[in-house]
């Protein structure tokens, strides 16, 4: 997993969110892409993972994100673990470049048949990637078609306040 390489905060576009208290706005097409990927992994009895691409904004409440796409590449996976294949990193960069936005706002992974929760390894991975900054972790269980999204708040993982909408 990549590490945080800079602690500099990028300037955020100031834009008022449409629903107060919401941390993440995600279009149905983004969920469909993640679910389709999770279903492919489930058919092979393997976990999957990818990045959630989008935009970060700030308003009087603080930061929030809008998910606009996904990016992934070849994986090294089993039924209980997954990571990006080091030999497919160029493909991951290409997948990122295919998105209209190039900001990683989170990551997704599946727990086929195990439910939607953050394991100790997931929590460690999430904190290493995003530190205490805005970043979301979506967990899908394709066996029962469930999805939960989590955020790190003050060092603790909790469910994110999210709105699912028609495509954004």
N, C-alpha and C positions, 0 to 999 in steps of 0.2 A: 504494500500500500504506500502511496506517496505521503510524504511528510509535509507539514506546513513549511514553506520555504521563505515566507516573509510575514512579518507581523504588521506590516503597513495596511491600514484600512483604505480600500479604494473609495473614492468619492462616490456616494450614493445619490442617485437621482431622487429629488424630492417629489413625491406623489402621494396624495391622500388615498388610503385604502378604501375600498367600497363597503367593507363590513368591518366595523371596529372590533378589536380584539383578535382578529384573524392573523395568523402568522404566515400561512401558506395558502395560495390560490393555485389550484391544479385543474387543468382541463381534462375532460374525459379521454381525449386522445392520448395523453401522456400515460394515464392509468391503463388504457388499452394496450399500449406498447409494452409496458412493464408486465402486464398480465399475460400477453402473448408470449413474451420471453420466458416467463415463469412456467407457462404451460408446456413449452418446448423442453425445458429442463425436467419437468415432472414426468414427461413421457419417457425420458432417459433415466429417471430416478436420480437426478442431479440437481443441486442448487444452481442458481444463476445470480449474476450481479451486473450492475451497470451504474452509470452516473445519471443524476437528474440535472438537466440543464435549464437555465432560466435567467431571471433578472432579479436583482435586489434593489429595494427601494427604501426610503425613509420618510416618515411623517412625524407628527407630534407624538405618536405612541411609541416610536422607535423603528426598528428595521422589520421588514417583511419581504416575502419572496413570491414570485410568480413562476411556476414551473411551466416550461414551454417545450421540452423535448427530453430525449434520452440519448445516451451514448454507451456503447459497449464494444467489446472485441472478444477474441478467443479467451477461453477460461480454462483453468485447471480446477475441476470440480468433482466432488463425490456427493453422496446423499446427505452429508452433514457438514460440508465445508466447500468454500469457493474462493478463488482469487483470480486476478487477471493473469493470463499467461504472459510471462516476460517476453516471449518471442512475438507477441501480438501488440506490443505497445504502439507501434506505428499505426496499426489498424485502429486502436483506441483514439489516437490523435486525429485520424481521418474521420472517425465517427463524430468526434467533437466538432470538427470543422464543418460537417454537414448540417449542423444546427444553425438556426438564424441567430442564436445567442451563444456566446462562448463562456458563460459563467457557470461553474459547477456550484449548484446550490444544495446538492445532496447526493445521496447514493441509494440504490435499492438492492435488495437481495431477497431470495426466497428461502423459506423453511418448509419444503414439501412434506406435508403430513405432520408437522410439529407445531403448528400454530404461529400466530404473529406476536412475537416478543423479541426483546433484545437480549441475546445471550451475553455472557461476560466477554467473550471474544468480540462480539458486535459492538459492545459499549466501548471497549478499548480501541477498536478500529475507528469508530466514530470520533472519539475524543482526539485520537492522533491526527485525523484528517482535518477536523474543523476546530479543534481547541474549544474555546468558549464562545466562538463566533457563530453567526447564523449558519446553520447547516442542518439538513433533514435526513433522516434514515427511514426509508419505506421498506416494510417487511411484508411480503406476500406469501400466503399459503395457498397454492393452486389446488390442493386437494379439497378445500371447502370454499374456494374463491373469496378469501378474506384478504384485507389490506389494512395495515395500521401504519401511521407515520409518527415518528418520534423526533424530539428535539432535545438538545442538551441545555438545561437551564441551571446556571450556578453549580455546575458539576454533577447534576442529577438528570438522568434521562426520564422524560415524561412524554405522554402522547401530545402531539402537536394539535393546535387549533387550526383546522383546515377547512376550506370551502372547495367542493368539487363543482365545476361548472361546465357548461357547454364550452367548446374550444375558445381559448382566450386569444 
